[in-house]
Amino acid sequence: DKAILVGFVEEVKGYLPAITEGIKSLHKNPHQTEVMEETHRYAHTIKGAASMVGLAGLSHIAYYIEETLDEIAAGQLVMNDETAALLGKTVTQIEGYLEGVLTGTLRERPLLAEVTRAYRRLRGLPEEEDEAAVEEVLAEVAGAPVLAAEEEERPIPPPMVEVAHHEEISPELTEAFSLEAEDHLRNISTLLASLDKQPEHKGLLQDIRRSVHTLKGAAGAVGLRTIAQLAHRMEDLLDQLYDGNLAVDSDTMDLLFTSADALEDLVGGEVEEETMQGTLQGLYARYSILLGQEPSAEKLARKVEPLGEEKIIDLAELAPRPSEAIESEPPEKVVAPVLRKPGEVVRVPLERLDELVRLASELAISRTVFEQRMTDFAREVKELQLSAERLRRVSSNLETQYEVSALGDKLVLHGASVVGNPGPQPATLRLGSRQAFNTHGFDELEFDRYTEFHLLSRELAETTSDIRTVGNELDALIGDFDSILNRQRRLSSEIQDKLMHIRMVPLANLATRLHRAVRV
């Protein structure tokens, strides 16, 4: 219908200035979440509406803008001059595409080839694979349903499972992709199980599509085209379900479950190539049947006329928040995916985590041994303090009882020998006799009055005092060690517990495998 097409072109032209302004604003500050969401919403609306009116080429070009904005928001691409220039050029190419549609001068294939090569250069993909990528895009666009013609649907050839492509990818990229893909696949399986119980819940469809879209982008970035193609078809089906063009029934749910299982097998690489090839052929045939059903002209008119008010998808999907809680009877709670900012998650091999758990256990054992030795040390310090106390008493007795009496006996004997009187004399007499005796020479030095016994007694007293001081210092150190050991005990126990929590797998993560086993 020409009127529908003209209305569509006018509506899209109204979106292009907003997209251009959004690109300029994001070039200045790429962390503007609201601007990112608004620009992404316009690009996604153009993509969905173009697909509905049969302009598959325009839908694919708008998809490049949408995917690039997703990667910028996820931190996989940088919003530099090159990225901003390419996005701005793409908006201009969309405008030219619309003019060509109205005037009949559109050259779609060269335009798609140019856009595809430009975005491959932006992502640093090898030039030698450009031709294959362009042919793939052109084949996909050629196989899309056309509004103006009721031509027979072209079957999309099933992609070959090329093991060589996996081998050409570096092990580091493969490992990083596998770890990220496991999270998305687990989330997809969990949400599909909830969608099967609540087919009318739009938030679940939106969350599933978000995970599938992210998985598709990650697979395409590392060169896993088979996974990216299957995820792309799955995303197309989810778009149709969200828009209401298809119903969430047993057939579509079975196709989604089977596709999720096939993605798990492709990521794991545990299925033989021939078996996977047959599975993919069946899946692509079913997608061709479901997605090849064209809606009626009246339905398209209803979808295209209010294009400004319609929301093909609520593009708040870029906001890092979980979906709304499911208001339903089932006791199971749907865990919605939360978009994480780069750097919030660290992925490490399981062997390294096991090594940390082992080291934490050895640390706890070493701490226990150290505590036992500290107990022995404290006991020896107590013994040392008791011995020091005994030495103090012995030293005190020597000083008070024997040292003074020995010194007094020496003075008495010395005075008697001078005066010639062997009997006891008063102190004044003894002192006067000494002074009389020494009038012809020098006085006796103070130190000469002490014998070796006095010196040993004084040294014993000083040593006893030193030992007591050392014992008191050691006792204070033991108190400090006790507080440090208590803190060390708490920290090591907490580290060990948290490492075990990280190492253990929540039962909810295994539920998806159990669901698959029940379905099979």
C-alpha positions in Angstrom: 0.0 0.0 0.0 1.6 3.3 -1.2 -0.2 5.3 1.6 1.2 3.1 4.3 4.7 3.4 2.8 4.6 7.2 2.6 3.3 7.4 6.1 6.1 5.1 7.3 8.8 7.2 5.5 7.5 10.5 7.0 7.5 8.9 10.5 11.0 7.6 10.2 12.3 10.9 8.9 10.9 12.5 12.1 13.1 10.1 14.1 16.3 10.8 12.3 17.1 14.2 13.8 16.6 12.9 17.3 19.0 10.0 16.5 21.5 12.5 15.1 21.3 14.7 18.2 21.6 11.7 20.4 24.8 10.6 18.7 26.3 14.0 19.0 25.4 14.2 22.7 26.8 10.7 23.4 30.0 11.6 21.5 30.6 14.3 24.1 29.5 12.2 27.1 28.8 8.5 26.4 27.6 7.9 30.0 24.3 9.6 29.5 21.9 6.7 30.2 18.7 8.6 29.2 20.1 9.8 25.9 21.4 6.3 25.2 18.0 4.7 25.8 16.2 7.3 23.8 18.5 7.0 20.8 18.4 3.2 21.0 14.6 3.3 21.2 14.4 5.3 17.9 16.8 2.9 16.1 14.9 -0.1 17.4 11.6 1.3 16.3 12.9 2.0 12.8 14.2 -1.5 12.6 11.0 -3.2 13.7 8.7 -1.0 11.6 10.9 -1.4 8.5 10.7 -5.2 8.9 6.9 -5.0 9.1 6.5 -3.0 5.9 8.9 -5.3 4.1 12.0 -3.1 3.9 14.4 -5.7 5.2 17.5 -3.8 4.0 16.5 -0.7 6.0 15.8 -2.9 9.0 19.3 -4.4 8.8 20.9 -0.9 8.6 19.0 0.3 11.6 20.0 -2.9 13.4 23.7 -1.9 12.9 23.0 1.4 14.8 21.1 -0.5 17.5 23.8 -3.1 17.9 26.6 -0.5 18.1 24.7 1.4 20.8 24.3 -1.8 22.7 28.0 -2.4 22.6 28.8 1.1 23.6 26.5 0.8 26.6 28.1 -2.5 27.5 31.6 -1.1 27.2 32.6 -3.3 24.3 33.0 -0.3 22.0 34.3 3.2 22.6 32.3 6.2 21.5 35.2 8.0 19.8 35.4 10.1 16.7 35.4 7.1 14.4 32.3 5.5 16.0 30.4 8.8 16.1 31.2 9.6 12.4 30.1 6.1 11.3 26.8 6.3 13.2 26.2 9.8 11.7 26.9 8.5 8.2 24.6 5.6 8.8 21.7 8.0 9.6 22.4 9.9 6.4 22.4 6.6 4.5 19.0 5.7 6.1 17.7 9.1 4.8 19.0 8.3 1.4 17.4 4.8 1.5 14.0 6.4 2.3 14.3 8.8 -0.6 15.2 6.0 -2.9 12.2 4.0 -1.8 9.9 6.9 -2.6 11.5 7.8 -6.0 12.2 4.2 -7.1 16.0 4.9 -7.4 17.1 2.7 -4.5 20.2 0.6 -5.0 19.9 -1.5 -1.9 22.6 -4.2 -2.5 25.6 -1.7 -2.9 24.4 0.3 0.1 24.1 -2.8 2.3 27.5 -4.0 1.2 29.0 -0.6 2.1 27.4 -0.4 5.5 28.4 -4.0 6.3 32.0 -3.4 5.5 32.1 -0.2 7.4 30.8 -1.8 10.6 33.2 -4.7 10.2 36.1 -2.3 10.1 34.7 -0.6 13.2 34.9 -3.9 15.1 38.3 -4.8 13.7 37.1 -7.9 11.8 39.4 -9.3 9.1 38.9 -7.9 5.6 39.3 -11.2 3.9 35.9 -12.3 5.3 34.1 -9.2 4.1 32.7 -10.8 1.0 31.3 -13.8 2.9 29.7 -11.5 5.4 28.2 -9.3 2.7 26.8 -12.3 0.9 25.3 -13.5 4.1 23.6 -10.2 4.8 22.3 -10.0 1.2 21.0 -13.5 1.4 19.2 -12.8 4.6 17.6 -9.6 3.2 16.6 -11.4 0.1 14.9 -14.1 2.1 12.9 -11.7 4.2 9.1 -11.5 3.6 8.0 -8.6 1.2 4.9 -6.6 1.8 4.1 -5.7 -1.7 4.4 -9.2 -3.2 2.9 -12.5 -2.1 5.9 -14.4 -3.4 6.9 -17.7 -2.1 9.1 -17.7 1.0 12.7 -18.6 0.2 14.0 -21.2 2.7 17.0 -19.9 4.6 19.9 -22.4 4.1 20.9 -23.9 7.3 24.4 -22.8 8.5 27.1 -25.3 8.5 28.7 -26.1 11.8 32.3 -25.4 11.0 34.6 -26.7 13.7 37.5 -25.0 12.0 36.1 -21.6 12.9 36.2 -22.5 16.6 39.8 -23.7 16.3 40.9 -20.4 14.6 39.6 -18.4 17.6 42.1 -17.8 20.3 41.7 -19.9 23.5 41.4 -16.7 25.6 38.4 -15.4 23.5 36.8 -18.8 23.5 37.1 -19.1 27.3 35.8 -15.6 27.9 32.8 -16.1 25.5 31.9 -19.5 27.0 31.8 -18.1 30.5 29.6 -15.2 29.5 27.4 -17.4 27.3 26.8 -19.8 30.2 25.2 -17.0 32.2 23.0 -15.9 29.4 21.9 -19.4 28.5 21.1 -20.2 32.1 19.0 -17.0 32.3 17.3 -17.8 29.0 16.3 -21.3 30.1 15.0 -20.0 33.5 12.9 -17.3 31.9 11.6 -19.7 29.2 10.3 -22.0 32.0 8.5 -19.1 33.6 7.1 -17.9 30.2 5.7 -21.3 29.6 3.6 -20.9 32.7 2.7 -17.2 32.0 2.5 -16.7 28.3 0.9 -13.3 28.5 3.8 -11.7 30.5 5.5 -9.2 28.3 8.3 -8.5 30.7 9.5 -12.1 30.4 9.6 -11.8 26.6 11.6 -8.6 26.9 14.1 -10.1 29.3 14.6 -13.3 27.2 15.1 -11.1 24.1 17.7 -9.0 25.9 19.8 -12.1 26.8 19.4 -13.6 23.3 20.5 -10.2 21.8 23.5 -10.0 24.0 24.5 -13.6 23.3 24.1 -12.9 19.6 26.4 -9.8 19.7 29.0 -11.6 21.8 29.1 -14.6 19.4 29.4 -12.3 16.4 32.2 -10.3 18.0 34.4 -13.4 18.5 33.5 -14.9 15.1 31.1 -17.7 16.1 28.7 -17.1 13.2 26.6 -20.3 13.7 25.7 -19.3 17.2 25.0 -15.7 16.1 22.7 -16.7 13.3 20.7 -19.1 15.4 20.4 -16.4 18.2 19.4 -13.9 15.5 16.5 -16.1 14.3 15.5 -16.7 17.9 15.5 -12.9 18.5 13.3 -12.4 15.4 10.7 -14.8 16.8 10.8 -13.1 20.2 10.2 -9.7 18.5 7.1 -11.1 16.7 5.8 -12.6 20.0 6.3 -9.3 21.8 4.6 -7.3 19.0 1.6 -9.7 19.1 2.1 -10.9 15.5 2.4 -14.4 16.8 1.0 -16.2 19.9 2.9 -17.8 22.7 1.6 -21.3 22.2 3.0 -24.8 22.6 4.6 -24.7 19.1 6.5 -21.5 19.7 7.5 -22.5 23.2 8.8 -25.8 21.9 10.8 -24.0 19.2 12.3 -21.6 21.8 13.2 -24.4 24.2 14.8 -26.4 21.4 16.7 -23.4 20.2 18.0 -22.7 23.7 19.1 -26.3 23.9 20.9 -26.1 20.6 22.7 -22.9 21.7 23.9 -24.7 24.8 25.2 -27.6 22.6 26.9 -25.2 20.3 28.6 -23.3 23.1 29.6 -26.5 24.9 30.8 -28.2 21.7 29.9 -31.7 23.0 27.6 -32.7 20.1 28.8 -34.3 16.9 28.8 -32.1 13.9 26.4 -34.2 11.9 23.9 -34.4 14.7 24.1 -30.6 15.2 23.7 -30.1 11.5 20.5 -32.0 11.4 19.2 -30.1 14.5 19.9 -26.8 12.9 18.2 -27.7 9.6 15.1 -28.6 11.5 15.2 -25.4 13.5 15.7 -23.2 10.5 12.9 -24.9 8.7 10.5 -24.3 11.6 11.6 -20.6 11.9 11.0 -20.2 8.1 7.5 -21.5 8.6 6.7 -19.4 11.6 8.3 -16.1 10.6 7.3 -16.5 6.9 3.6 -16.1 7.7 2.9 -12.5 6.6 0.3 -10.5 8.5 -2.7 -9.2 6.7 -2.7 -5.7 5.2 -5.2 -4.4 7.7 -3.0 -5.6 10.6 0.0 -3.9 9.1 -2.0 -0.7 8.6 -2.9 -0.8 12.3 0.7 -1.3 13.2 2.2 1.4 11.0 -0.3 4.2 11.3 0.2 5.0 14.9 4.0 4.5 14.6 4.8 7.5 16.8 2.8 6.1 19.7 3.6 2.4 19.3 6.5 0.8 21.2 7.8 -2.2 19.4 9.8 -3.0 22.4 10.2 -1.1 25.7 13.7 0.0 25.2 14.3 0.6 28.9 16.0 -2.8 28.3 19.3 -1.0 28.4 18.7 0.2 32.0 20.5 -2.0 34.6 17.4 -3.1 36.5 15.6 -6.4 36.8 12.2 -6.9 35.2 9.0 -6.4 37.2 8.2 -9.1 39.7 5.8 -11.7 38.3 2.5 -11.4 40.1 1.5 -15.0 40.0 0.7 -18.0 42.2 3.7 -20.2 41.5 6.2 -20.2 44.3 9.2 -19.9 42.0 10.5 -16.4 41.6 11.8 -15.4 38.2 15.3 -14.0 38.6 15.5 -11.4 35.9 18.8 -10.5 34.3 20.6 -7.5 35.5 22.9 -5.6 33.1 26.2 -5.2 34.7 28.7 -2.5 34.1 32.1 -3.6 32.8 34.5 -4.6 35.6 31.9 -5.7 38.1 32.4 -9.4 37.5 35.7 -11.3 37.5 35.8 -14.7 35.8 38.5 -17.1 36.9 39.1 -20.8 36.1 37.7 -23.3 38.6 41.2 -24.7 39.3 42.4 -21.3 40.6 39.4 -21.1 42.9 40.0 -24.6 44.2 43.7 -23.6 44.8 42.5 -20.6 46.9 40.2 -22.9 48.9 43.0 -25.2 49.6 45.3 -22.4 50.7 42.6 -21.0 53.0 42.3 -24.4 54.6 46.1 -24.7 55.1 46.0 -21.1 56.6 43.4 -22.2 59.1 45.6 -25.3 60.0 48.7 -23.1 60.4 46.8 -20.7 62.6 45.7 -23.5 64.9 49.3 -24.7 65.2 50.4 -21.2 66.0 47.8 -20.9 68.7 49.0 -24.1 70.3 52.6 -22.8 70.3 51.4 -19.5 71.8 49.7 -21.4 74.6 52.9 -23.2 75.3 54.8 -20.0 75.2 52.4 -18.3 77.7 52.8 -21.2 80.1 56.6 -20.9 80.0 56.4 -17.2 80.6 54.3 -17.9 83.7 57.0 -20.3 84.9 59.6 -17.6 84.2 57.7 -15.2 86.3 57.4 -17.7 89.2 61.2 -18.3 89.0 61.9 -14.6 89.0 59.7 -14.2 92.1 61.7 -16.9 93.8 65.0 -15.2 92.9 63.7 -12.0 94.2 62.9 -13.5 97.6 66.4 -15.2 97.7 68.1 -11.9 96.8 66.0 -10.0 99.4 67.0 -12.5 102.1 70.7 -12.3 101.2 70.6 -8.5 101.3 68.6 -8.1 104.5 70.0 -10.9 106.6 73.5 -11.8 105.4 75.0 -8.8 103.6 74.5 -6.3 106.4 75.7 -8.7 109.1 78.7 -9.6 107.1 79.6 -5.9 106.6 79.1 -5.2 110.3 81.3 -8.2 111.3 84.1 -6.9 109.1 84.1 -3.5 110.8 84.1 -5.0 114.3 87.0 -7.2 113.5 89.0 -4.4 112.0 88.5 -2.1 115.0 89.5 -4.8 117.5 92.8 -5.4 115.7 93.7 -1.7 115.9 93.0 -0.9 119.5 94.0 -4.3 120.9 90.7 -4.8 122.8 89.1 -8.1 121.6 85.8 -7.3 123.3 82.9 -5.5 121.8 83.2 -1.8 121.7 80.6 1.0 121.1 80.3 2.4 117.6 81.9 5.7 118.6 84.8 3.9 120.1 85.4 1.7 117.1 85.1 4.7 114.7 87.5 6.7 116.9 90.0 3.9 117.0 90.0 3.6 113.3 90.5 7.3 112.8 93.4 7.1 115.4 94.9 4.1 113.7 94.8 5.7 110.2 96.2 9.1 111.2 99.5 8.2 109.7 98.0 7.2 106.3 94.9 7.3 104.0 91.3 6.5 105.0 89.9 3.1 103.9 87.9 3.4 100.6 84.1 2.7 100.8 84.4 0.0 98.1 87.1 -1.8 100.1 84.6 -2.5 102.9 82.7 -5.0 100.6 83.8 -8.5 99.9 83.1 -10.7 96.9 80.0 -12.0 98.6 78.5 -8.5 98.6 79.2 -8.0 94.9 77.5 -11.3 94.0 74.6 -10.4 96.2 74.1 -7.1 94.4 74.5 -8.7 91.0 71.9 -11.3 91.9 69.5 -8.5 92.9 70.0 -6.7 89.6 69.6 -9.9 87.6 66.4 -10.7 89.5 65.0 -7.2 88.7 65.9 -7.6 85.0 64.3 -11.0 84.8 61.1 -9.7 86.4 61.0 -6.8 83.9 61.5 -9.2 80.9 58.7 -11.4 82.3 56.3 -8.5 82.6 57.2 -7.4 79.0 56.6 -10.9 77.7 53.3 -11.1 79.5 52.2 -7.8 77.9 53.3 -9.2 74.5 51.2 -12.3 75.1 48.1 -10.1 75.6 48.8 -8.3 72.3 49.3 -11.6 70.5 46.0 -12.9 71.8 44.1 -9.9 70.4 45.9 -10.3 67.0 45.2 -14.0 67.0 41.5 -13.4 67.6 41.4 -11.1 64.7 43.3 -13.5 62.5 41.0 -16.3 63.5 38.0 -14.3 62.5 39.4 -13.1 59.2 40.7 -16.6 58.1 37.3 -18.2 59.0 35.5 -15.5 57.1 37.7 -15.9 54.1 37.3 -19.7 54.1 33.5 -19.4 54.4 33.2 -16.9 51.6 35.5 -18.9 49.3 33.3 -22.0 49.9 30.2 -20.0 49.1 31.8 -18.9 45.8 32.9 -22.4 45.0 29.6 -24.0 45.7 27.0 -23.9 42.9 23.5 -22.7 43.8 20.8 -25.2 43.2 18.9 -22.7 41.1 21.8 -22.7 38.5 21.3 -26.4 38.1 17.5 -26.2 37.6 17.8 -25.4 33.9 19.6 -28.7 33.3 16.9 -30.5 35.2 14.2 -28.9 33.1 15.9 -29.9 29.9 16.3 -33.5 31.2 12.6 -33.6 32.0 11.7 -32.2 28.5 13.9 -34.8 26.8 
